[in-house]
Structure formats: C-alpha cells, structure tokens
Amino acid sequence: MSKGQTISEKILSRQSIDDRSVYAGDRVDVKPNTVLTNEMLPMVSISKFYQTGAKKVNQELAKNMLIILDHGGFGTTDKMVNFHELTRNFASNNGIALDDAGSGISHVVFHEKGFAQPGYLILGTDSHTVTHGAFNSFSKGIGGSDLVELMVKGTTWLDVPETNLVRVDGILPQHVYSKDVLLHVNGEKKMTWSTDKAIEWQGSTIHHLSMEARLTMSNMAIEQGGVAGIMPYDDKTKEYLPPTNRDAFPVEADEDAEYTEIFEVDATTLEPVVAAPHSPDNVKPVSELGDIELDQVFIGSCTNARIEDFDIMAKLIKGRKFKTRTIVIPGSAKVGLEAAKKGYVELFMEAGATWAYSTCGACYGGSLGRAGPGMKVLSTTNRNFIGRMGGDKTTEVYLGSPATAVSSAIMGKIVSAKDLV
C-alpha cells in the first residue's frame, strides 16, 4: 500500500522521467514544465553550453523557457550592455522567448506571461523563483550549470525535499498584511528552520488572502531556507492567472502526507512588524521600535511591487507628503501601466516619490536606490544582509510591508499605518 504524498512529492513524481512515485530523500531525474532565467544566462551558462559541444538548445525546453533581463537595467555598465546583446542573439537563434530590460522583474513577468500554472515543476536561475509556488506549483531556484544541463538534455535531477507545514487561521487585524505574516513566522522559526525543505501553507487565512498577497509569502520561502513555498489551489488561483493554452494540474497533499514539522499561527494576534538589521529573521513589532528616523524608503522588488500593494499605498497617502526620500519601482511594465491608469504615478510623485522603470534595482544593490554607509532605509524587499542593498555594516536596512513603508515615508520614521496622523 502506497503512503500519502505531500504536494512536492506529487509534482516531482509526475515530472519524473521514469514515471515513478517519489518521496522525501529520493533523488529523481525530472523534466520541468517551464524554465526561467535572467542575466545568469550570459554570465554563466551560454559559454558553458557551447563548451559541451551543443549547437542548439533542446527544442522542447526552448519553447517552455522565458528569459527576462531584469537585473541589469538599461546600460548600467558596458559589460551589462554586452551581456544583454549576447542574450538577445542567443534567444533569437534558439527560439526562446525573451522579455527585454524594462519589461519587469522575473517573478512578476513570468506568471503574467502564463508560464506559471498549478501543479507545475518550475526551475529558474534565481533563488526567488520560489515565488511561483503561490500558484500551487513546485518552483525552485537552480544554478547556472544546472541550466546548462537543462538546455542540453531537457532534463535534470533533483533531491525530493522533506516538507514543513504552516497553518494560518483567523482574520488578520487591520493594517496587518501577508508580509507581516511571513516575517512573523521568520521571527519565530528563524531563517534555517526549513533549510533544504519545501514549505506548504494551509489554513483559512491563506484562502482569504489575495493571490498577490500569497505571492509575497511564497517569494520569501528562500528566506526561511526553503527550496519551495507552496500555496493551496482555489478559485482565487484560477481567476488570477491569465488565459493560456498551457494545461494546469492542481495538487492537494494527501491526508496522510508526512510533514517534518507543523507550525500553527493565530492570525488574529498579529501586528505590523519589520525585520531589523541585519537579517530577515530579526523581526520586531513596529510598536516596540522607538523613533528610527529614515534616510530613504524603497518600495519595489519581486516581493511587494504589485498593483495591490499600490492600491494599499494610495489609500494611505490621501494627499499627504513624504518626509523621507522615497523611490517606487513597479514589479513590471504592466503593473506600472495599470498604476498610471489609476492615477497612482501622479499621486505618488505629488507626494514626493521618485517613480522609476521596472527593474530589480536597489534590492540586490544594483541601480536606482542603492543605500550608502550610515544610512537608515526601510524597504519592501526580501533581504537586509550587510551590503545587500549597498552600503556597509553601518548601513541599516529594515524590511516591511508597503503599508508600513508608505506610512514611514510620510512620517519620516518607522511607523505602521495605524500610527499615521
């Protein structure tokens, strides 16, 4: 009699090339449904691909692969200009879809284009590929050499992970958002609690959340050590995804699936929090921080730069002005256009923000908002390690929700939305 399977085990079983049932601890050869890559392709993979003697990318893989030039921006360095031109030529020669610089951040554009579907095995050369687990998929980051193997063979191998389960129940209090839920779990369990494990999210709170809120949480599975952060499938999942000719395979864990740990959260007890320097698990309630005056607020990244985030911000601004230098970057050109149509670009700029084109920007210490030594920054991004956004050990980066970020920009210090006056 076969034993129950987690969502990860079911997806990896279906995508195994020998069509076998697999469980945590197994190693399995798999064929991904879709593949995501970015500047990792020219930096690492293209030269290694040709060193194998291969002439063309595996054609089945090529038609299920999307390249998004999101980290390099427009002409930030001569090297990046050359990398981008190399990538455009490679994509054209191999029939691979490419979204050029300015189109948006990988983990927003990828699902906008229909490449993320329920039940998929998604692999991508960026650790935040885990974002797409919000669509009930097993979505995992891989390295540049792994991509080479995929481009040559169309397959690769994976270790089947154990799974931790987080169950969240109850209605979130006012001004508490999914970023607060995620950071609360980080604070309680710390960054290593799911190292090399998948994370499944369940509970009434999760089903109540929008897809954009779930994307924020799955995005930071990697900041919990996880190889995947998987949300349940429901009507919201189905309604949010764009029309596509790709099949979907919604997955539920079996009732007798085995979990390494089950962690339960009472959503009704939560409050706005931030991750203080220098780790995403150094989590503190905003109410306990005291007066921390800010030099900059950065609102962007694959974590919190979607239209729902801007909806929340717009309601809080209400004609107020920012006291702190504020940079806003939409998650994609599509999000930016929708924000413009809603009047948000004008609203944010009139409040004093700088609105920029869609790129990974300051999140990884790139362009458009790098922090400097001694600066105090509040960011909606996912990491606040020393040097992550630029600067040095004297730079202090705090992570919070868009509501906390825009409220803090208005007040000039870290506050939650309930503290606005």
C-alpha positions in Angstrom: 0.0 0.0 0.0 1.5 3.3 -1.0 1.8 6.1 1.6 0.5 9.6 1.3 2.4 12.3 -0.5 3.0 16.0 0.0 2.4 18.5 -2.8 6.1 18.4 -3.6 6.3 14.7 -3.8 3.2 14.5 -6.1 4.6 17.1 -8.6 8.1 15.6 -8.7 6.5 12.2 -9.2 4.5 13.4 -12.1 7.5 15.1 -13.7 9.9 12.2 -13.2 11.2 10.9 -16.5 10.7 7.3 -15.5 7.1 8.0 -14.2 7.7 6.7 -10.6 6.3 7.7 -7.3 9.0 9.5 -5.2 9.2 10.6 -1.6 11.4 12.8 0.6 15.0 11.6 0.4 14.8 10.2 -3.1 16.8 11.6 -6.0 14.9 11.9 -9.2 15.5 12.8 -12.8 12.9 15.3 -13.9 11.6 17.3 -16.8 10.4 20.8 -15.8 7.2 22.2 -17.2 8.8 25.7 -17.6 12.1 27.4 -17.0 13.0 30.9 -16.1 16.3 32.7 -16.5 17.8 36.1 -16.4 21.3 37.6 -16.6 22.6 34.4 -15.1 22.3 33.0 -18.7 25.1 35.2 -20.3 27.1 35.5 -17.1 27.5 31.7 -16.6 25.5 29.4 -18.9 26.0 30.4 -22.5 29.7 29.8 -22.7 29.4 26.6 -20.7 26.6 25.5 -23.1 28.8 25.8 -26.1 31.7 24.1 -24.3 29.6 20.9 -24.2 29.7 20.8 -28.0 25.9 21.5 -28.2 24.8 23.7 -31.1 21.1 24.3 -30.2 19.1 24.3 -27.0 16.8 21.3 -26.5 13.8 22.4 -28.6 11.1 21.2 -26.1 12.9 23.1 -23.4 13.3 26.2 -25.6 9.6 26.6 -26.2 8.9 26.4 -22.4 11.6 28.8 -21.4 11.5 32.5 -20.7 14.4 34.9 -20.4 13.8 38.2 -18.6 16.5 40.8 -18.4 15.6 42.3 -15.0 18.8 42.8 -13.0 21.0 44.8 -15.4 18.7 47.7 -16.2 19.4 50.0 -19.2 23.1 50.4 -20.0 24.2 50.5 -16.3 27.7 49.2 -17.4 29.4 48.3 -20.7 29.6 44.7 -19.5 25.9 44.6 -18.9 25.1 46.1 -22.3 27.2 43.3 -23.9 25.6 40.6 -21.8 22.2 41.8 -22.9 23.1 41.8 -26.6 24.6 38.3 -26.3 21.4 37.1 -24.6 19.2 38.6 -27.3 21.1 36.9 -30.0 21.2 33.6 -28.1 17.4 33.7 -27.6 16.7 34.6 -31.2 19.0 31.8 -32.5 17.3 29.2 -30.3 13.7 30.2 -30.5 13.5 31.2 -26.8 11.0 33.9 -25.6 12.7 37.0 -24.2 11.4 40.0 -22.3 13.9 42.8 -22.5 15.1 45.3 -19.9 12.3 47.4 -18.6 9.6 44.8 -19.1 9.8 43.9 -15.4 11.1 41.7 -12.7 11.3 38.0 -13.5 9.0 36.8 -10.7 6.2 39.2 -11.8 6.6 38.9 -15.6 6.9 35.1 -15.6 3.4 34.5 -14.4 2.0 37.5 -16.3 3.0 35.6 -19.4 1.3 32.4 -18.3 4.5 30.4 -17.6 3.4 29.5 -14.1 0.5 27.1 -13.7 -0.9 25.0 -10.8 0.9 21.7 -10.4 4.0 22.7 -12.5 7.6 22.0 -11.8 9.2 25.4 -12.4 13.0 25.8 -12.3 14.8 29.2 -12.5 18.2 30.7 -12.2 17.3 32.9 -9.3 16.7 32.0 -5.7 13.3 33.9 -5.7 11.9 31.5 -8.3 10.2 30.1 -5.2 7.7 33.0 -5.7 5.6 30.9 -8.2 4.8 28.4 -5.5 1.9 30.7 -4.8 0.3 29.1 -7.9 0.3 25.7 -6.3 3.5 24.7 -8.1 6.9 23.4 -7.1 9.1 26.3 -8.1 12.8 26.2 -7.2 15.9 28.1 -7.9 18.8 26.4 -9.7 22.4 27.4 -10.6 23.8 28.3 -14.0 25.4 24.9 -14.5 22.1 23.3 -13.9 20.6 25.4 -16.6 23.3 24.2 -19.0 22.3 20.6 -18.3 18.7 21.5 -19.0 19.5 23.3 -22.2 21.5 20.3 -23.5 19.3 17.4 -22.3 15.9 19.0 -21.4 16.1 17.2 -18.0 18.0 17.4 -14.7 18.0 15.8 -11.3 16.6 17.0 -8.0 16.5 15.7 -4.5 13.0 15.3 -3.2 12.7 17.5 -0.1 11.0 17.0 3.2 8.2 19.4 3.9 7.3 21.8 6.7 3.6 22.8 7.0 2.5 26.2 8.2 -1.2 26.5 9.1 -2.6 30.1 9.5 -6.1 30.6 10.7 -8.2 33.6 11.6 -8.9 37.1 10.2 -5.9 39.5 10.0 -6.3 42.7 12.1 -6.5 46.0 10.3 -3.1 47.2 8.9 -1.6 43.7 9.1 -0.7 42.1 5.7 0.8 39.0 4.3 4.3 40.4 4.6 3.7 40.7 8.4 2.6 37.1 8.5 5.7 35.9 6.7 8.0 38.0 8.8 6.3 36.8 12.0 7.0 33.2 11.0 10.6 34.1 10.3 10.9 35.7 13.6 9.5 32.7 15.4 11.2 30.0 13.5 14.4 31.7 12.1 15.9 31.5 8.6 17.3 28.0 8.8 14.2 26.2 10.0 13.3 25.0 6.5 16.7 24.6 5.0 16.5 22.3 2.0 12.8 21.6 2.8 9.7 22.6 1.0 7.1 24.7 2.8 3.3 24.2 2.4 0.9 26.9 3.5 -2.6 26.0 4.7 -5.5 27.5 6.7 -8.4 29.8 6.5 -6.2 32.9 6.5 -4.4 31.8 3.4 -7.6 31.2 1.4 -8.8 34.6 2.5 -5.6 36.3 1.1 -5.5 37.5 -2.5 -3.1 35.9 -4.9 -0.8 39.0 -4.8 -0.6 38.6 -1.0 0.3 34.9 -1.4 3.0 35.8 -3.9 4.7 37.9 -1.3 4.8 35.0 1.1 6.0 32.4 -1.4 8.6 34.8 -2.6 10.3 34.7 0.8 10.3 30.9 1.2 14.0 31.1 0.4 14.5 33.5 3.4 13.1 30.6 5.5 15.7 28.3 4.0 13.1 26.6 1.8 13.5 25.2 -1.7 9.8 25.9 -2.4 6.9 27.8 -0.8 3.7 26.2 -2.0 0.2 27.6 -1.6 -3.1 25.8 -1.9 -5.2 25.9 -5.1 -8.6 27.6 -5.0 -10.9 29.8 -7.1 -8.6 32.8 -6.5 -5.7 30.9 -8.1 -7.8 30.1 -11.1 -9.2 33.6 -11.6 -5.9 35.4 -11.2 -3.9 33.5 -13.9 -4.0 34.9 -17.4 -5.6 32.9 -20.3 -3.1 30.4 -21.7 -3.0 27.3 -23.8 -1.0 25.6 -21.1 -2.6 22.8 -19.0 -2.9 23.1 -15.2 -2.6 20.3 -12.7 -3.9 21.5 -9.3 -2.5 19.4 -6.5 -3.5 18.7 -2.9 -1.5 16.9 -0.3 -2.8 13.5 0.9 -4.4 13.5 4.3 -1.7 11.1 5.5 1.2 13.0 3.9 4.2 13.2 6.2 5.5 16.6 7.4 8.7 17.2 9.2 7.1 19.9 11.3 3.7 21.6 11.6 3.7 25.2 12.8 0.4 26.9 13.6 -0.3 30.7 13.6 -3.3 32.5 15.0 -3.7 35.4 12.6 -5.9 37.4 15.0 -2.9 38.0 17.3 -0.6 39.5 14.7 0.6 43.1 14.4 2.7 45.1 11.9 6.3 44.1 12.1 9.6 44.8 10.4 12.8 42.7 10.0 15.5 44.8 11.6 19.2 44.8 10.6 20.9 42.6 9.5 18.6 39.6 8.9 15.1 38.8 7.6 14.5 36.8 10.8 15.5 39.7 13.2 11.8 40.5 13.5 10.4 43.2 15.8 6.9 44.7 16.2 6.8 48.3 14.9 5.2 49.3 18.1 8.4 48.4 20.0 11.0 50.1 17.8 11.0 53.6 19.2 11.9 56.5 17.0 14.1 55.4 14.0 14.4 58.3 11.6 14.9 57.2 7.9 17.1 58.4 5.1 15.3 56.5 2.4 12.3 54.3 1.7 12.4 51.9 -1.2 9.2 50.4 -2.5 9.7 47.7 -5.1 11.2 44.2 -5.9 9.6 40.9 -6.6 8.3 40.8 -3.1 6.0 43.8 -2.9 5.6 45.9 -6.1 2.3 44.6 -7.5 -0.9 46.6 -8.1 -2.5 45.6 -4.9 0.5 47.0 -3.0 0.0 50.3 -4.8 -3.8 50.2 -4.0 -2.9 50.0 -0.3 -0.4 52.8 -0.6 -2.8 55.1 -2.4 -5.4 54.8 0.3 -2.9 55.8 2.9 -1.4 58.8 1.2 -4.6 60.8 0.9 -2.9 64.0 -0.1 -0.1 63.6 2.5 3.6 64.4 1.6 6.6 62.2 2.1 9.2 63.5 4.7 11.7 60.9 3.5 13.3 60.3 0.1 11.2 57.6 -1.5 11.7 55.5 -4.5 8.9 53.5 -6.1 9.6 50.8 -8.7 6.7 48.7 -10.2 7.1 45.0 -10.4 6.6 45.0 -14.2 5.8 47.4 -17.0 2.3 46.0 -17.0 1.9 46.9 -13.3 3.4 50.3 -14.0 0.9 51.0 -16.8 -2.0 50.0 -14.6 -0.7 52.2 -11.8 -0.5 55.1 -14.3 -4.1 54.5 -15.5 -5.3 54.5 -11.9 -3.6 57.8 -11.2 -1.1 56.4 -8.8 2.0 57.6 -10.5 0.8 61.2 -10.3 -0.3 60.6 -6.7 3.0 59.1 -5.6 5.1 61.7 -7.3 3.0 64.6 -6.0 3.6 63.1 -2.5 7.3 63.4 -3.3 8.3 60.0 -4.5 10.6 59.2 -7.5 8.9 56.8 -9.9 11.3 54.6 -11.9 11.1 51.9 -14.6 10.7 48.3 -13.6 13.9 46.5 -12.6 15.4 44.6 -9.7 17.0 47.9 -8.9 18.2 48.5 -5.3 17.0 45.2 -4.0 20.3 43.4 -4.9 22.4 46.5 -4.6 22.1 47.4 -8.3 20.9 50.8 -9.6 18.0 53.1 -8.6 18.2 53.3 -4.9 21.4 51.8 -3.5 22.0 52.6 0.1 25.2 54.1 1.4 27.2 53.9 4.6 25.4 55.1 7.7 22.0 55.3 6.0 18.8 54.0 7.5 16.5 52.5 4.9 13.0 50.9 5.1 12.4 48.6 2.1 9.7 46.3 0.9 12.3 43.9 -0.4 13.2 40.4 0.9 16.8 40.7 2.3 18.6 43.1 4.6 22.0 41.4 5.0 25.1 43.7 5.3 25.8 45.1 1.8 22.7 43.5 0.1 21.4 46.9 -0.9 24.8 48.6 -0.9 26.5 50.3 1.9 28.4 48.5 4.7 28.0 47.3 8.3 27.0 50.8 9.3 24.0 50.8 6.9 20.7 49.8 8.5 18.0 48.2 6.3 14.6 47.4 7.7 12.1 45.2 5.8 8.3 45.8 6.0 5.0 45.8 4.1 4.1 48.5 1.6 1.6 49.9 4.2 4.4 50.3 6.8 6.8 51.6 4.1 4.5 54.4 2.8 3.4 55.3 6.3 7.0 55.6 7.4 7.8 57.7 4.3 5.0 60.1 5.3 6.1 60.3 8.9 9.9 60.3 8.3 10.4 57.4 10.7 9.4 53.8 11.0 5.7 53.6 11.9 2.8 51.4 11.0 -0.3 52.5 9.1 -2.2 52.7 12.4 0.2 55.4 13.6 -0.4 57.8 10.8 -1.6 61.3 12.0 
